[in-house]
């Protein structure tokens, strides 16, 4: 069953480093594409977008409270 829109997720894969994100980064699901993919936006703690793209559902997991409390720093 897909996660809902606006759920906070953690990236599980290192396959997206070229897009500026790495495993452990948190993002927000903006759209759900059936049972196959999510459109996810990854942002810094100051709100600036790092990346926004679609990825397979198995590349993210629902973020824990600890992960959502520590988004990536604006510096890095």
Buried (B, 14 or more C-beta within 10 A) or exposed (E): EBBEEEBBBBBEBEBBEEEEBBEEBBBBBEEBEEEEBBBBBBBBEEEEEBBBBEBEBEBBEEBEEEBBEEBBEEEE
